[in-house]
Amino acid sequence: MNAQVETHETVVRIPRAASHHTILVAPDGNFLGVDHGQLTTVATGDDRVMWLAEDAGSYRHATNGQRVQASAIPGTDGVHLHTKDGVLDASGSPATSAATFTPSHGPEQLPSESLAFFRANGWVCLTSILAPETVDALQRLAGTDGHERGSNQPHGHVPAALSADSAVARTAAEPVSLWLIRAYMRTMEIRLGHTPALIVLHPDDGKRNVQGWHSDFPYHWGIDVPGVVPTPTGATVLGVQRNVCVSEFTRERGATAFKLGSHAKDHGPPEEWGTAATQRTPGHRAEHGLPYNGPDADVIEAPAGSIILYDARTWHRAGVNRTPHSRAAMLQAMTPMYIMPKSDTSAAYKDFLTSPAHAELSARERAEMQSLMLHTFNGPSQQAITPDQELTELARSPSSSSGSY
């Protein structure tokens, strides 16, 4: 009898970033940039706001070489910036009184370089883009890594995470990934399809069912739910998934498995790979084993604090955590505003508005979260979309199911 040879997914390893650009954040949360040769502040995380820190206490613009000098403000993280024309105010203009700017952790690559990769491949990893203190706050909230809490559950959703810590909204409003998503979908008007969620994948027990292959919202190919997008969809991109590696992602620790490039096929995963619809059947794993995990699939291994963006058509599934330690991710389905959201965000957003987490954000971050989470009807009325309990119960009744053609 021949011994069975163990196979596993092809690993795509993203090394830890050797260096990062710096983003200079104004008091209102906007960013100092160079636009058409002039210093200004903008709310967009593109090449205009990428700076390189220099030893002489100055910052050099990453694309046009323009420099600003920085003077540290004792006892704070802030700096005053100045050029030969004088100190800079909150708008980036020379003034008699200097505004306080905060140097912030930026991306490894220029956003334009990441966008070129994203468009060519249907995915991109922003390596270690989150500041270490933000990563630590997310890990504490999730109860993983240096803050681990034991559990024997297959998946854990951290309840009301958005209102529990400002790190969640700060991550959701991360400017470079948002610029990339808008550019990739070719629309400025994007929304969160559901409230940002912290998901904890606990150690596998060898018995419980695991997630099967599927394409994400709004496509939902491979998932047995109403409203699946018909195939093919063509050039219009209806969704981008934004996965934050709260923990380090490795194959052994249950990093997401992908079929990279499958977005271009413009249809869902094959049944023989084990779709999400079949894998959720009780007892399926015991009878049929795990979904496909051979070398035709890919696992992106990336450091904690990285953000993986991918076209929502991409076939993927959750990994299997073969370590004794839980790992966490923050998941966000991003869609154009003309797509109906996956779930209600209005209640969570209203709670968030009155939370200390909201009060800790900058003006830019607050405006971004409102834009991302406040779904409205298309048209001039600008009315917020909120659920109605009576109609919700009607929609869930058996008599409301649609007929077939």
C-alpha positions as CSV (number, residue, x, y, z in Angstrom):
1,M,0.0,0.0,0.0
2,N,1.4,3.4,-1.0
3,A,1.6,6.0,1.7
4,Q,-0.5,9.1,1.1
5,V,1.7,12.2,0.3
6,E,0.6,15.3,2.1
7,T,0.1,18.3,-0.2
8,H,-0.7,21.8,0.7
9,E,-1.3,25.2,-0.8
10,T,1.4,27.2,-2.5
11,V,2.7,29.8,-0.1
12,V,3.1,33.4,-1.2
13,R,5.3,34.9,1.6
14,I,5.2,38.7,2.0
15,P,8.3,39.7,4.0
16,R,8.2,42.3,6.7
17,A,8.7,45.8,5.3
18,A,12.2,47.1,5.5
19,S,11.1,50.7,5.5
20,H,7.9,52.8,5.4
21,H,6.9,56.1,4.0
22,T,5.8,58.8,6.5
23,I,2.4,60.5,6.4
24,L,2.3,64.0,8.0
25,V,-1.1,64.4,9.6
26,A,-2.6,67.8,10.2
27,P,-4.8,68.6,13.3
28,D,-8.0,67.8,11.3
29,G,-6.6,64.4,10.2
30,N,-5.9,65.5,6.6
31,F,-2.4,65.0,5.2
32,L,0.4,67.3,4.1
33,G,1.0,66.8,0.4
34,V,2.4,68.3,-2.7
35,D,-0.2,69.0,-5.4
36,H,0.9,70.6,-8.7
37,G,4.1,71.7,-7.0
38,Q,2.4,73.4,-4.1
39,L,2.2,72.3,-0.4
40,T,-1.4,71.7,0.7
41,T,-3.4,69.3,2.8
42,V,-5.7,66.6,1.4
43,A,-7.8,63.8,2.7
44,T,-6.6,61.2,0.2
45,G,-3.9,58.6,0.8
46,D,-2.2,58.7,-2.7
47,D,1.3,59.5,-3.8
48,R,0.8,63.2,-3.1
49,V,1.1,62.6,0.7
50,M,4.1,60.2,0.8
51,W,7.2,61.5,2.5
52,L,10.6,60.0,3.4
53,A,12.1,60.9,6.8
54,E,15.7,62.1,6.6
55,D,18.4,62.2,9.2
56,A,18.7,65.9,9.2
57,G,15.2,66.3,10.8
58,S,13.5,66.9,7.5
59,Y,11.1,65.1,5.3
60,R,11.6,64.7,1.5
61,H,8.6,64.3,-0.8
62,A,8.7,60.8,-2.3
63,T,8.0,61.8,-5.9
64,N,9.1,65.4,-6.4
65,G,11.9,65.7,-3.8
66,Q,10.5,68.8,-2.1
67,R,11.6,69.1,1.5
68,V,10.1,70.4,4.7
69,Q,12.0,70.9,8.0
70,A,10.6,69.6,11.2
71,S,11.0,70.8,14.8
72,A,10.0,68.4,17.5
73,I,7.5,69.6,20.1
74,P,8.8,68.5,23.5
75,G,6.6,66.1,25.4
76,T,4.5,65.2,22.3
77,D,4.6,63.2,19.1
78,G,4.0,66.3,17.1
79,V,6.2,68.5,15.0
80,H,6.2,72.0,13.6
81,L,7.0,72.1,9.9
82,H,8.6,74.9,8.0
83,T,10.2,75.9,4.6
84,K,12.2,78.8,3.5
85,D,8.9,80.7,3.3
86,G,8.1,80.2,7.0
87,V,6.2,77.8,9.3
88,L,3.2,75.9,7.9
89,D,-0.4,76.2,9.2
90,A,-3.0,73.5,9.2
91,S,-3.6,73.8,5.5
92,G,0.1,73.5,4.6
93,S,0.4,77.2,3.8
94,P,3.2,79.5,5.1
95,A,1.9,81.4,8.1
96,T,2.9,83.4,11.2
97,S,1.7,80.6,13.6
98,A,2.7,77.0,13.1
99,A,0.2,74.1,13.3
100,T,1.1,70.8,14.9
101,F,1.6,67.9,12.5
102,T,1.9,64.3,13.6
103,P,4.3,62.0,11.6
104,S,2.4,58.8,11.0
105,H,3.3,55.3,9.9
106,G,2.7,54.9,6.1
107,P,3.0,52.2,3.4
108,E,6.1,50.4,2.3
109,Q,5.4,51.2,-1.4
110,L,4.0,54.2,-3.2
111,P,0.2,53.9,-3.5
112,S,0.6,54.1,-7.3
113,E,2.9,51.1,-7.3
114,S,0.4,49.1,-5.2
115,L,-2.4,50.1,-7.6
116,A,-0.5,48.9,-10.6
117,F,0.0,45.5,-9.0
118,F,-3.6,45.4,-7.8
119,R,-5.0,46.0,-11.3
120,A,-2.6,43.5,-12.9
121,N,-3.2,40.7,-10.4
122,G,-6.6,41.3,-8.7
123,W,-5.0,41.5,-5.2
124,V,-2.3,43.4,-3.3
125,C,-0.8,43.3,0.2
126,L,0.0,46.5,2.0
127,T,2.7,45.2,4.2
128,S,2.7,46.1,7.9
129,I,0.8,49.3,7.0
130,L,-0.8,49.7,10.3
131,A,1.1,51.4,13.1
132,P,2.3,49.0,15.9
133,E,0.1,50.7,18.5
134,T,-3.0,50.2,16.3
135,V,-2.1,46.5,15.8
136,D,-1.6,46.0,19.6
137,A,-5.0,47.6,20.3
138,L,-6.7,45.3,17.8
139,Q,-5.0,42.3,19.2
140,R,-6.1,43.3,22.7
141,L,-9.7,43.7,21.6
142,A,-9.6,40.3,19.8
143,G,-7.8,38.5,22.7
144,T,-5.0,37.2,20.6
145,D,-1.2,37.3,20.4
146,G,0.1,39.0,23.5
147,H,-3.5,39.2,24.9
148,E,-4.7,35.7,24.2
149,R,-7.9,34.4,25.8
150,G,-8.6,30.7,25.5
151,S,-11.6,29.4,23.6
152,N,-12.7,26.1,21.9
153,Q,-15.0,27.8,19.4
154,P,-14.2,27.6,15.6
155,H,-14.8,31.3,14.9
156,G,-15.3,34.2,17.3
157,H,-16.9,37.5,16.4
158,V,-15.9,40.3,18.8
159,P,-19.2,41.9,19.7
160,A,-19.6,45.7,19.1
161,A,-15.9,46.0,18.2
162,L,-16.5,49.3,16.4
163,S,-17.6,51.1,19.5
164,A,-15.3,49.3,21.8
165,D,-12.0,50.8,20.6
166,S,-11.1,53.6,18.2
167,A,-8.5,51.3,16.6
168,V,-11.3,49.6,14.7
169,A,-12.6,52.8,13.0
170,R,-9.1,54.1,12.5
171,T,-8.2,50.9,10.6
172,A,-11.5,51.1,8.6
173,A,-10.6,54.7,7.7
174,E,-7.0,53.8,6.7
175,P,-6.4,56.2,3.8
176,V,-4.1,54.3,1.4
177,S,-6.2,51.1,1.2
178,L,-9.3,53.3,0.7
179,W,-7.7,55.2,-2.2
180,L,-6.7,51.9,-3.8
181,I,-10.2,50.4,-3.4
182,R,-11.8,53.6,-5.0
183,A,-9.2,53.6,-7.8
184,Y,-9.7,49.8,-8.5
185,M,-13.5,50.0,-8.6
186,R,-13.2,53.4,-10.4
187,T,-15.6,55.2,-8.2
188,M,-15.2,57.6,-5.2
189,E,-18.5,56.5,-3.7
190,I,-17.8,53.3,-1.8
191,R,-19.5,51.8,1.2
192,L,-19.0,49.1,3.8
193,G,-21.2,46.2,3.0
194,H,-21.4,45.3,6.7
195,T,-20.0,46.7,10.0
196,P,-16.3,46.1,10.3
197,A,-15.9,42.8,12.1
198,L,-13.1,41.3,14.2
199,I,-13.0,37.5,13.6
200,V,-10.9,35.1,15.7
201,L,-10.0,31.7,14.3
202,H,-9.3,29.4,17.2
203,P,-7.1,26.2,17.0
204,D,-8.8,23.5,14.9
205,D,-10.0,20.4,16.8
206,G,-9.8,18.1,13.7
207,K,-13.6,17.5,13.7
208,R,-15.6,20.7,13.2
209,N,-16.6,21.8,9.7
210,V,-14.5,24.5,8.1
211,Q,-15.4,27.2,5.6
212,G,-15.5,26.1,1.9
213,W,-14.5,27.9,-1.3
214,H,-16.5,30.9,-2.3
215,S,-16.4,34.4,-3.8
216,D,-17.2,37.3,-1.4
217,F,-20.1,39.7,-1.2
218,P,-21.8,40.8,-3.3
219,Y,-21.1,37.9,-5.7
220,H,-21.6,35.1,-3.2
221,W,-20.6,32.5,-5.7
222,G,-20.4,29.1,-4.0
223,I,-22.7,30.3,-1.1
224,D,-26.3,29.1,-0.8
225,V,-27.9,32.5,-0.2
226,P,-30.5,34.7,-2.0
227,G,-29.2,37.4,-4.3
228,V,-26.2,35.7,-5.9
229,V,-24.8,37.9,-8.7
230,P,-25.3,36.2,-12.1
231,T,-22.1,35.3,-14.1
232,P,-20.3,36.7,-15.8
233,T,-20.2,40.3,-14.6
234,G,-17.7,41.8,-17.1
235,A,-15.4,44.8,-16.5
236,T,-17.4,46.4,-13.7
237,V,-16.1,45.5,-10.3
238,L,-18.9,45.1,-7.7
239,G,-16.8,44.5,-4.7
240,V,-13.4,44.5,-3.0
241,Q,-12.6,42.6,0.2
242,R,-10.3,44.2,2.7
243,N,-8.7,41.7,5.1
244,V,-6.6,43.1,7.9
245,C,-4.0,40.7,9.4
246,V,-4.5,41.5,13.1
247,S,-2.2,38.5,13.9
248,E,0.6,37.3,11.7
249,F,-0.9,35.2,8.9
250,T,0.8,31.9,8.2
251,R,-0.5,28.7,6.6
252,E,-0.2,26.8,9.9
253,R,-2.1,29.5,11.7
254,G,-5.0,29.5,9.3
255,A,-4.2,32.2,6.9
256,T,-6.8,32.7,4.2
257,A,-6.4,30.4,1.2
258,F,-7.0,31.9,-2.3
259,K,-7.0,30.9,-5.9
260,L,-5.1,34.0,-6.9
261,G,-6.1,35.3,-10.3
262,S,-9.5,33.5,-10.2
263,H,-11.3,36.9,-10.3
264,A,-10.5,37.0,-14.0
265,K,-12.5,33.7,-14.6
266,D,-15.6,35.7,-13.7
267,H,-17.4,32.7,-12.2
268,G,-17.4,30.8,-8.9
269,P,-15.3,28.0,-7.6
270,P,-15.8,24.4,-8.8
271,E,-18.0,22.1,-6.8
272,E,-15.1,19.5,-6.5
273,W,-13.1,22.0,-4.5
274,G,-15.7,22.0,-1.8
275,T,-17.8,25.1,-1.8
276,A,-19.1,27.0,1.2
277,A,-22.6,25.7,0.5
278,T,-21.5,22.1,0.8
279,Q,-18.9,22.4,3.5
280,R,-21.4,23.8,6.0
281,T,-23.6,20.6,5.9
282,P,-23.5,18.9,9.3
283,G,-21.0,16.0,9.3
284,H,-19.5,17.0,5.9
285,R,-15.9,17.0,7.2
286,A,-16.2,13.6,8.8
287,E,-17.5,12.1,5.6
288,H,-15.7,14.0,2.9
289,G,-12.7,15.7,4.6
290,L,-11.4,19.2,4.2
291,P,-12.0,21.4,1.1
292,Y,-9.3,21.5,-1.6
293,N,-6.0,22.4,-0.1
294,G,-3.5,21.4,-2.8
295,P,-0.9,23.4,-4.7
296,D,-3.4,24.9,-7.1
297,A,-4.5,27.1,-4.2
298,D,-2.4,29.9,-2.6
299,V,-1.9,31.1,0.9
300,I,-0.7,34.7,1.5
301,E,1.5,34.8,4.5
302,A,2.0,38.3,5.8
303,P,3.1,40.1,9.0
304,A,0.6,41.5,11.5
305,G,-0.7,44.9,10.6
306,S,-0.8,44.1,6.9
307,I,-3.9,44.7,4.8
308,I,-4.7,42.3,1.9
309,L,-7.1,43.7,-0.7
310,Y,-8.6,41.4,-3.3
311,D,-11.3,41.5,-6.0
312,A,-14.4,40.0,-4.3
313,R,-14.7,37.5,-7.2
314,T,-11.5,35.8,-6.1
315,W,-12.1,32.2,-4.9
316,H,-11.0,31.8,-1.3
317,R,-11.8,30.2,2.0
318,A,-10.7,30.5,5.7
319,G,-7.6,28.5,6.6
320,V,-7.3,25.7,9.2
321,N,-5.5,26.8,12.3
322,R,-3.1,24.0,13.1
323,T,-1.3,25.9,16.0
324,P,-2.3,26.1,19.7
325,H,-2.8,29.8,19.3
326,S,-5.7,31.8,18.0
327,R,-5.3,34.3,15.2
328,A,-7.4,37.4,14.4
329,A,-8.5,39.3,11.3
330,M,-10.6,42.3,10.6
331,L,-12.9,41.8,7.6
332,Q,-14.5,44.5,5.5
333,A,-16.6,44.0,2.4
334,M,-16.3,47.2,0.2
335,T,-18.8,47.9,-2.5
336,P,-19.8,50.8,-4.8
337,M,-22.6,52.8,-3.2
338,Y,-25.2,51.5,-5.7
339,I,-24.9,47.9,-4.3
340,M,-27.4,47.0,-1.5
341,P,-25.4,46.4,1.7
342,K,-25.0,42.8,3.0
343,S,-26.3,43.7,6.4
344,D,-27.5,46.6,8.4
345,T,-24.9,49.1,9.4
346,S,-27.2,51.8,10.7
347,A,-27.7,50.5,14.3
348,A,-24.0,49.9,14.8
349,Y,-23.2,53.3,13.4
350,K,-25.7,55.1,15.7
351,D,-24.1,53.3,18.7
352,F,-20.7,54.3,17.4
353,L,-21.7,58.0,17.2
354,T,-22.2,58.2,21.0
355,S,-19.2,56.1,21.9
356,P,-15.8,57.3,23.3
357,A,-14.2,55.6,20.2
358,H,-15.9,58.1,17.9
359,A,-14.8,61.0,20.0
360,E,-11.2,59.9,19.7
361,L,-11.1,60.1,15.9
362,S,-10.0,63.0,13.8
363,A,-12.4,65.0,11.7
364,R,-11.2,63.2,8.6
365,E,-11.7,59.8,10.2
366,R,-15.2,60.7,11.4
367,A,-16.2,62.0,7.9
368,E,-14.8,58.8,6.3
369,M,-16.7,56.5,8.6
370,Q,-20.0,58.4,8.0
371,S,-19.4,58.1,4.2
372,L,-18.6,54.4,4.5
373,M,-21.4,53.3,6.9
374,L,-24.3,55.6,6.2
375,H,-26.2,54.0,3.4
376,T,-28.8,56.2,1.7
377,F,-31.3,55.8,-1.1
378,N,-30.1,56.9,-4.5
379,G,-31.5,60.2,-5.6
380,P,-31.9,63.7,-4.2
381,S,-33.8,62.7,-1.1
382,Q,-30.7,61.5,0.8
383,Q,-32.7,59.4,3.2
384,A,-30.8,56.9,5.3
385,I,-31.6,53.2,4.7
386,T,-32.7,51.5,8.0
387,P,-34.5,48.3,8.7
388,D,-38.2,48.0,9.6
389,Q,-38.9,45.1,12.1
390,E,-42.4,44.4,10.8
391,L,-41.2,44.2,7.2
392,T,-38.2,42.2,8.2
393,E,-40.4,39.5,9.7
394,L,-42.5,39.5,6.6
395,A,-39.4,39.1,4.4
396,R,-38.3,36.1,6.5
397,S,-41.6,34.3,6.3
398,P,-41.8,31.3,3.9
399,S,-44.5,33.0,1.8
400,S,-42.1,35.8,0.8
401,S,-39.7,33.5,-1.1
402,S,-39.4,34.3,-4.8
403,G,-40.6,31.9,-7.4
404,S,-38.4,30.4,-10.1
405,Y,-38.3,31.2,-13.8
